[in-house]
Amino acid sequence: MIKQAVVASGLKPGLAVVLVGEDPASQVYVGAKGRKAEELGFHSVQHTLSAATSEADVLALVRALNADPAIHGILVQLPLPGHINAAAVLETIDPAKDVDGFHPINVGRLAIGEPERALISCTPAGCLLLIKRAVGRPLAGLDALVIGRSNIVGKPMAQLLLQESCTVTIAHSKSRDLAALARRADILVAAVGRPEMVRGDWVKEGAVVIDVGMNRIPAPERGAGKTRLVGDVAYTEASLRASAITPVPGGVGPMTIAMLMANTLTAACRAAGIQPPHF
């Protein structure tokens, strides 16, 4: 769908990814994003900087990308080395090119109910599309529980569900009787970073479950020192009750990358004065 929209627009969206340091997971994520951008026919640029790069140099690069008309989307891969103020870097990105949706202006536009003027954080935007596809009808009136209150997933996810007229609860480490909250939810989004915390008997019969967690746990059955990835939901148990559930890996992750590409195309269309496609 995105590739068709790119062809229809006649544009060549430009995506620049900035990677500071040699975090292995970040290198994997950045590589996947770059490959997808090239596959879709984007102008794809990667800036790989050493972990010793100064904050001033990172900010200077971001400002140069802001000024580059061939670049419509800028993504600074997190986490950044400790000596660099991530908030300062993210706030330096032109909000019109902030395809991660982390700039306070984009966050604010979402919060006040103007998502059409924002670039929305990729993971929650992708989760909402998955939820809509799974439910197959308007979400208005459904009970939704978001477990986790991060700025990257939990809070924007709740805002998106509110704008769909769901009744939304945000749960966190101080919430009382989390299992009882979960059992009421027609839509359950787990984004807390605790392996398989959400058990099968927490899930309401027929609920839609979105597992944003990505946790590595020991897997001795695979050999000494081996690990495996699991989500925040006990998948096998929960799948017996859920009407739809995302696996880990292979669920929300690919959708996040897809929405990054969608945001980049949207930014390119806006820059060209063209109506962006609807995803």
C-alpha positions as CSV (number, residue, x, y, z in Angstrom):
1,M,0.0,0.0,0.0
2,I,2.8,2.5,0.9
3,K,4.7,1.7,-2.3
4,Q,1.6,2.3,-4.4
5,A,1.1,5.6,-2.6
6,V,4.7,6.6,-3.3
7,V,4.2,5.9,-7.0
8,A,0.9,7.7,-7.1
9,S,2.4,10.8,-5.4
10,G,5.2,11.1,-8.0
11,L,7.6,12.0,-5.1
12,K,10.8,10.5,-3.8
13,P,10.5,10.8,-0.1
14,G,13.8,11.2,1.7
15,L,14.6,9.6,5.0
16,A,17.7,10.3,7.1
17,V,18.6,8.1,10.0
18,V,21.2,9.1,12.5
19,L,22.9,6.4,14.6
20,V,25.3,7.5,17.4
21,G,27.5,4.7,18.9
22,E,27.6,1.0,18.3
23,D,24.6,-0.4,20.2
24,P,23.9,-3.8,18.5
25,A,20.1,-3.6,18.8
26,S,20.2,-0.1,17.4
27,Q,22.3,-1.2,14.4
28,V,19.8,-3.9,13.6
29,Y,16.8,-1.5,13.8
30,V,18.5,1.1,11.7
31,G,19.5,-1.5,9.1
32,A,15.9,-2.7,8.8
33,K,14.6,0.8,8.4
34,G,17.1,1.6,5.7
35,R,16.4,-1.5,3.8
36,K,12.7,-0.9,3.9
37,A,13.1,2.7,2.7
38,E,15.2,1.6,-0.3
39,E,12.7,-1.2,-1.1
40,L,10.0,1.4,-1.3
41,G,12.0,3.7,-3.6
42,F,12.9,6.3,-1.0
43,H,16.0,8.4,-0.9
44,S,17.6,6.7,2.1
45,V,20.6,8.2,4.0
46,Q,22.3,6.9,7.1
47,H,24.7,8.9,9.2
48,T,26.7,6.7,11.6
49,L,28.6,8.6,14.2
50,S,31.0,7.3,16.9
51,A,29.9,7.1,20.5
52,A,32.4,9.9,21.3
53,T,30.6,12.4,19.0
54,S,29.8,15.5,20.9
55,E,26.3,16.8,21.4
56,A,27.1,19.9,19.5
57,D,28.1,17.9,16.4
58,V,24.9,15.8,16.6
59,L,22.8,19.0,16.8
60,A,24.7,20.5,13.9
61,L,24.0,17.4,11.8
62,V,20.3,17.6,12.7
63,R,20.2,21.3,11.7
64,A,21.8,20.5,8.4
65,L,19.2,17.8,7.7
66,N,16.5,20.2,8.6
67,A,17.7,22.5,5.9
68,D,18.1,19.8,3.2
69,P,15.1,19.8,0.9
70,A,15.8,16.2,-0.3
71,I,15.2,15.0,3.3
72,H,11.6,14.8,4.5
73,G,12.0,12.6,7.5
74,I,14.7,12.6,10.2
75,L,15.1,9.8,12.7
76,V,17.7,9.9,15.5
77,Q,18.0,6.4,16.8
78,L,17.6,6.0,20.6
79,P,19.2,5.5,23.0
80,L,21.9,8.1,22.6
81,P,25.2,7.9,24.6
82,G,24.9,9.3,28.1
83,H,26.7,12.6,27.4
84,I,24.1,13.6,24.8
85,N,20.9,15.2,25.9
86,A,18.3,13.2,24.0
87,A,15.5,15.8,24.6
88,A,17.7,18.6,23.2
89,V,18.4,16.5,20.0
90,L,14.8,15.5,19.5
91,E,13.5,19.1,20.0
92,T,16.0,20.3,17.4
93,I,14.4,18.2,14.7
94,D,12.0,20.2,12.5
95,P,8.6,19.0,13.7
96,A,7.6,18.7,10.0
97,K,10.4,16.2,9.6
98,D,10.0,14.4,12.9
99,V,8.9,11.1,11.5
100,D,9.3,9.4,14.9
101,G,6.6,11.7,16.3
102,F,8.6,12.6,19.4
103,H,8.8,16.4,19.1
104,P,6.7,18.3,21.7
105,I,4.8,20.0,18.9
106,N,3.7,16.7,17.4
107,V,3.0,15.2,20.8
108,G,0.9,18.3,21.6
109,R,-1.1,18.3,18.4
110,L,-2.0,14.7,19.1
111,A,-3.0,15.5,22.7
112,I,-5.3,18.3,21.7
113,G,-7.1,16.2,19.1
114,E,-5.4,17.4,15.9
115,P,-3.6,14.2,14.6
116,E,-4.1,15.4,11.0
117,R,-1.6,18.2,11.7
118,A,0.9,15.9,13.5
119,L,3.3,13.2,12.8
120,I,2.3,10.4,15.2
121,S,4.6,8.1,17.0
122,C,5.1,5.1,14.8
123,T,4.5,2.2,17.2
124,P,1.1,3.4,18.6
125,A,0.0,4.5,15.2
126,G,0.7,1.0,13.9
127,C,-1.0,-0.6,16.9
128,L,-4.1,1.4,16.2
129,L,-4.2,0.1,12.6
130,L,-3.9,-3.4,13.8
131,I,-6.7,-2.9,16.4
132,K,-9.0,-1.4,13.8
133,R,-8.3,-4.3,11.4
134,A,-8.9,-6.9,14.2
135,V,-12.1,-5.3,15.5
136,G,-13.6,-4.6,12.0
137,R,-16.0,-1.9,13.2
138,P,-15.8,1.5,14.9
139,L,-14.1,1.4,18.2
140,A,-16.4,3.8,19.9
141,G,-17.6,2.7,23.3
142,L,-15.1,-0.2,23.7
143,D,-13.1,-0.5,26.9
144,A,-9.4,-0.2,26.3
145,L,-6.5,-0.8,28.7
146,V,-3.0,0.5,28.0
147,I,-0.4,-1.0,30.4
148,G,2.5,1.3,30.4
149,R,2.7,5.1,30.4
150,S,5.8,5.9,28.4
151,N,6.0,8.9,26.2
152,I,6.9,6.7,23.2
153,V,4.1,4.2,23.4
154,G,1.7,4.3,26.4
155,K,0.6,7.9,26.4
156,P,0.2,8.4,22.6
157,M,-1.6,5.0,22.4
158,A,-4.1,6.2,25.0
159,Q,-4.6,9.5,23.1
160,L,-5.3,7.6,19.8
161,L,-7.8,5.3,21.5
162,L,-9.5,8.3,23.2
163,Q,-9.9,9.9,19.8
164,E,-11.6,6.7,18.6
165,S,-14.1,7.3,21.5
166,C,-12.9,4.3,23.5
167,T,-13.1,4.4,27.3
168,V,-9.4,4.3,28.1
169,T,-7.5,3.3,31.3
170,I,-3.8,3.7,31.6
171,A,-2.2,1.2,34.0
172,H,1.2,1.4,35.5
173,S,3.4,0.1,38.3
174,K,1.2,1.8,41.0
175,S,-2.1,0.5,39.6
176,R,-4.1,-1.7,42.0
177,D,-5.4,-5.1,40.9
178,L,-4.1,-4.9,37.3
179,A,-5.5,-8.3,36.5
180,A,-9.0,-7.0,37.2
181,L,-8.5,-4.0,35.0
182,A,-7.3,-6.3,32.2
183,R,-10.3,-8.6,32.5
184,R,-12.6,-5.6,31.6
185,A,-10.8,-4.6,28.5
186,D,-12.1,-5.2,25.0
187,I,-8.7,-3.9,23.8
188,L,-5.6,-4.6,25.8
189,V,-2.2,-3.0,24.8
190,A,0.8,-4.2,26.8
191,A,3.8,-1.9,26.7
192,V,5.5,-2.3,30.1
193,G,8.7,-4.2,29.4
194,R,8.1,-7.1,31.8
195,P,8.4,-10.6,30.3
196,E,5.0,-12.4,30.0
197,M,3.5,-10.3,32.8
198,V,0.0,-10.5,31.3
199,R,-1.3,-14.0,31.9
200,G,-4.0,-15.8,29.9
201,D,-6.6,-15.5,32.7
202,W,-6.2,-11.7,32.6
203,V,-7.6,-11.6,29.1
204,K,-11.3,-11.0,28.5
205,E,-12.9,-13.6,26.2
206,G,-12.7,-12.2,22.7
207,A,-10.4,-9.2,23.5
208,V,-7.9,-7.8,21.0
209,V,-4.4,-8.0,22.5
210,I,-1.5,-5.9,21.2
211,D,1.8,-6.9,22.7
212,V,4.4,-4.2,22.3
213,G,6.9,-5.8,24.7
214,M,10.3,-7.1,23.5
215,N,12.1,-9.0,26.2
216,R,15.0,-11.4,26.0
217,I,14.9,-14.2,28.5
218,P,17.1,-17.3,29.1
219,A,16.4,-20.3,26.9
220,P,18.4,-23.2,28.3
221,E,16.4,-25.6,26.0
222,R,18.3,-24.0,23.2
223,G,21.7,-24.6,24.8
224,A,23.9,-23.0,27.4
225,G,23.8,-19.2,27.4
226,K,21.0,-19.1,24.8
227,T,18.1,-16.7,24.9
228,R,14.8,-16.1,23.2
229,L,12.5,-13.1,22.7
230,V,9.1,-12.9,24.4
231,G,6.6,-10.1,24.8
232,D,4.8,-8.7,27.8
233,V,2.0,-11.1,27.3
234,A,2.1,-14.9,27.9
235,Y,1.2,-15.6,24.2
236,T,0.2,-19.2,24.4
237,E,-2.2,-18.7,27.3
238,A,-3.6,-15.4,26.0
239,S,-4.2,-16.7,22.5
240,L,-6.7,-19.2,23.9
241,R,-9.0,-16.3,25.0
242,A,-8.2,-13.4,22.6
243,S,-9.9,-12.9,19.3
244,A,-6.7,-11.5,17.9
245,I,-3.2,-11.2,19.4
246,T,0.2,-10.0,18.0
247,P,3.1,-12.3,18.3
248,V,6.6,-11.4,19.5
249,P,8.7,-11.1,17.4
250,G,7.0,-10.4,14.1
251,G,3.9,-8.4,15.3
252,V,4.2,-4.8,16.3
253,G,7.9,-4.4,15.1
254,P,7.3,-4.7,11.4
255,M,4.2,-2.4,11.8
256,T,6.3,0.2,13.5
257,I,8.7,0.3,10.5
258,A,5.8,0.5,8.1
259,M,4.4,3.5,9.9
260,L,7.8,5.2,9.9
261,M,7.7,4.9,6.1
262,A,4.1,6.2,6.1
263,N,5.1,9.2,8.1
264,T,8.0,9.9,5.8
265,L,5.7,9.8,2.8
266,T,3.2,12.1,4.6
267,A,6.0,14.6,5.4
268,A,7.1,14.6,1.8
269,C,3.5,15.2,0.6
270,R,3.0,18.1,3.0
271,A,6.3,19.6,1.9
272,A,5.2,19.4,-1.7
273,G,1.7,20.8,-1.0
274,I,0.1,17.4,-1.9
275,Q,-2.7,15.8,0.1
276,P,-1.1,12.9,2.0
277,P,-2.6,9.4,1.7
278,H,-4.7,8.1,4.5
279,F,-3.4,5.0,6.2
